[in-house]
Amino acid sequence: MSQCRLGLVSYLNTSPFRYGLRELGHTSWINEVPARLLALLEGGQVEAAVVPSFDVLSHPELVVLPGSCIACRGAAHSVKLFSHIPLRQVTAVALDTSSHTSAAMARIILQSLGASPTYLPMPPDLDAMLKAADAALLIGDPCMRAEASGLLVADLGEEWLRLTGLPFVFAVWAAIAGADHADLVSLIAEAKRIGLANLARVAEEESERVGLDRQVCLAYLRDHMRYDLDDRARAGLERFRQLAVAQGLIADAGPVRFDLGISA
């Protein structure tokens, strides 16, 4: 298809898509932190983007493209709360401003533990965050590079699985309603297939860029990230929506709107 512009998360977790798109000769994309991708899509700078789940839930006018996502079932390794004290005791939490989804996820999990802290949005600098608060949320590559010596660390993927028994969907491919997305869905599916079939090469390429050992990158992509928006992932996304509504983080606009006219 033509070189439609796409929006991708700048972190390691979307590297299989980037690799596959490049192999297909599709090089028109923008890399950004998760929190900035919705604005690119709404502003017409991209035709589709890997949009954080919370932003999709907050903007029901968007449609979710079928088949692909960024998720985990259990330990995510790239979304963690670092703390000086047990999470049940925290009174202030610094939230990484790079993500709306993980911030909402942290709030839900902390409430489930009986904690009612204040929240401080901050840039992803662990030392500065822990000077300002009892605990700090980091996401993405900075989270994986963080030095956690002497700290308590909670992987929010594990905490979510313990709470719900479901996968957690961090982001989905989304687009503006009203267009024919069939070719786009096919492109994304093929890029994913190629990327996942070449994870060792993807990890080797990404290792130097993100500052992590090649084997760490490979294990993360192969063993912890999930990329299929299947029935269980959809159930996890719906549970996230329900809990976010119950906690007053989003308005209740009903279940996510999928582009049901397309099969991935």
Summary of the structure (lengths in Angstrom):
residues: 264
radius of gyration: 17.7
end to end distance: 15.8
largest distance: 53.2
contacts: 924
relative contact order: 0.22
helix: 45%
strand: 23%
